[in-house]
Amino acid sequence: MKFRKKYSKVTVAMAMLHGVLIGIAAVALVGFIIVGTNGIGKEKAVEQEVVTTNPPTSGETTPASGPAISAEDAPLKLYAKQHGVFSSVQSAKDFMAQDVSLAKADILEIGGQFYVWSAVGIQEDEIEVREYEMTFRKPFFADVSSCSAVGAGKLRSALSEKELSKIKVLTTVAEGEDDDEKIADFRKNLVAVTAFTSDLRIVRLKLLSHYTHNNGCVKINF
């Protein structure tokens, strides 16, 4: 025997509508799940970026690799009054000989080139440049972290001072301080340069020149 169940048109229509609604609800649920997952991923990415781009703790510089560098060992940022750069020391000397105003200038060999500088400042506005002189400010970094080995452990202080009297204090032996031969030589160099000039910019220049060339403990880069 065959049995046939008859459904009205209204029942069929309601069944179809019910199926459509269930389909829409399922698609919406999947969409919410995907959006929610992406949102969490983006939040994590932002959080990771903040962590990796945070600046180093005050007083330390974090290099690309290796341990942190303390403020005492970090290179000093300085500014030079530059008159020219030459491929040979003789060319630099010939240039200086033609200008009497460069009597107290110096030649520093950096990276195989010879720079004629007449002043060094710890701030940019210390260096006065004039268009007619054809000079300009040259920012650079001086790494003096190796100078303790040659008795010039206080070179950083001498280069950073803003008063000549404080540099002259470094020429005396403090109570309880060692006074070995290397440190004594450093004090003699300070005495000589402060007697030569009272201009702090030239004092810094002469100290940098001496400890870059004669002792080789200062490393200059740009």
Protein Blocks (a to p, Z undefined) as FASTA:
>chain_A
ZZdddddfklmmmmmmmmmmmmmmmmmmmmmmmmmmmmmmmmmmmmmmmmmmpccdehia
cdfbdcdddfklpccddddddfbdcfbfklmmmmmmmpmklmmgccddeehiacddfbdc
fbfklpccdfklopacddddddfklmmmnopammmmmmmpcbfklmmmmmpccehiacdf
klmmmmmmmmmmmmmpccfklmmmmmmmmmmmmnopaccdZZ
